[in-house]
């Protein structure tokens, strides 16, 4: 085997291994201690979408002013995030405070996602055909 053929085959093997490697990126979502319910739900839905797509998510909670002296408020928000996405993710790096920021990293958990999907599928099978039951409506001449 000549050297050119060897180099070509090595390049092909390297290309194939790069193709099979998964590229996981880290997405970041920023929260505040005084976040409203609607904003919390919107940001948490976005976190769920990132986790469903297979990305890791860095959740950052930024404190301003006197908020720094109340890290328990931040922990409450982060605990709510973990609870909301527990069916999709696990905590990879526990929450810790670095100056004005408290950070935590969530990683997609394939086992939890499979269990949630299985439970969802079983609940639709238990309902029958998977559709909502229709309420009985009175016909034209009848009253309810």
N, C-alpha and C positions, 0 to 999 in steps of 0.2 A: 504494500500500500504506500503510495507516495504522500508526501507531506501536505500537498494541496487538498487531496481527498480527505486526509485526517482533519485538517482545519475546517473544511466544509461540514463534515459530519459533527464535529464538536460544536460548531455554530448552530446547526440544526437542533441538536440536543438542548443547547442553552435556550434557544427560541421556544422549543416545546415546553420546557420547564417554566419559563416565564408566562406562557399562555395558561398553564394549569394553576399558577399561583393566584391566590385570592388577594385582592387589593382592598384592604379595609381602611377607610378613612375615619377620622374623628370629626364629628360635627359638634358644634357648641350651641347651647341654648342658655341665654342669660335671664335670670329672674331677679326680682327685688323683694325685700321683706314685706313691703306694703302692697303687694300685687293684688289686684281685684280678682274676683272669682272668674269672670269671663276671660280676662287676659291669661289667667292660670290655665284654664281649660284649653284655650287656643294654643298656647305654647306647649302644653303637655300632649295635645294631639299631634303637633309637629314632631315632638320627641318620639312618639309612638311610630310615626311614619318613618323616621330615620332608622329606628331599631328594626322595623319590619323590613326595610331595605338592606339590613345587614351591617349598618354602620354603628360604630361606637359613638356614644354621646357624652360630651363633657358638660355637666350642668354647673353653671357658675352663678353664684348668688352674690350680688354686689351690695355692700353696706355703705351708707353715706352718713356723715355726721355722727350723731349719737347712737345710730343703729348699731355701730360696731360693738357697743357695750352690751348688746342683747343677742348673743349668738343663738340662744334658744329659739328665737323667732325664725332664724335662718334654718335651723335644724328641723323645725316644724314644716316649713315649706318643702325642704328636700325629702323629708319622710313622706309627705303627701305625693310628691312626684314618684318616689319609689313604689308607693302603694298603687298609684294609678297605672304604672307600667309593669307591675309584677308579673303579669301574664305574658310579657314579651322579653323581659330583661332581668339581669341580676346586677348587683352592685359589684363592680370590679375594684374600684378604689373608694374606700369609705370617705364620707365627708370630712374635710379638714379645712381649717381656716388659715389663710396666708394673708396677713394684714387686713385689707378691706374686703377681700374676697373669700368666699367659702366655696370649695369645688368638690365635685364628686364625678366619677366616671361610671357610666352604665354600659354594659356590653350585652349584645343580643344573646338570649339563652334559647337554643334550639329545642331543648327538652321542654321548657315551659311553653314555647310557642306551639309545639306539637300537641301537648296536653290541652291547651286552650282550644286549638282547632278541633281536636277530637271531641271535647265537651260540647263545643258549638254544634258540631255535626250530629252528635247524639241527641241534643235537645231538639233539633229540627226533625229528626227521625221520630222521636217520641211524640211530637205534635201531629204526626200523620204525614201529610203531603208537604209539609214545610211552609204552608200558607197560613195566614191568620184566619181564624174562624169569623164568618160574617154574622153580624147581629141580625136577628129576625126583624124584618121591616113589615109593617102592616100594608096590606094591599089598598087599592083605591078607596073602597067603600068602608074599610075598617078604621077604627081609631085606636090609638095606642093605650 
